[in-house]
Amino acid sequence: EGQRRAELRSYSPDPVTSLTVGEQMEIHLQRRNLMCSNLTNFHSTKLQNKLLLVGNLPVFHHNHYTEANVADLLRPFGFHYSDQSIFVLPTLRMAFVVMPSITELRKFYIKNQKEFTFKGSKLILEIIHCKIFTSPFQFYKSLMKLMNFDVTNDGSSVVFIQNISSQEA
């Protein structure tokens, strides 16, 4: 842990020789840092957060899908799609979903106690207990903080691109 933190602190953004921390999220973002509880412990957990982690999404290179496809999967359970209500990270095979309310999150749990699949992948549904902000730049900062990497700018140098296809990336 200490060595990993030191490696991140000494990170050099040389575009020729290294990838950014964001491009290496699958290495640096540890699931345990998200402080999740699975839905089997749902009734014994006092909910204070309406943020859902949808894990085990299909491998993107084998099954192309969009943020809208994942959102459509959740709409029947009260999910309202907006730019700040879902963040899909295909390289991590996960999505961060803001349900409209804790009540909607409970309804989602009740309807999906058994198996929830998407494009042949059995999804892992968990409630996130750590603080993650959901405006695009704050979401980015929250993830970077979970990877022990401090974002020192105000966001003016960060480029945020929405709804980009894999062909355009």
Secondary structure, 3 states (H helix, E strand, C coil): CHHHHHHHHCCCCCCCCCCCCHHHHHHHCCHHHHCEEEHHHHHHCCCCCCEEEEECCCCCCCCCCCHHHHHHHHHHHCCCCCCCCEEEEHHHCEEEEECCCHHHHHHHHHHCCCCCEECCEECEEEEECCCCCCCHHHHHHHHHHHCCCCCCCCCCCCCCCCCCCCCCC
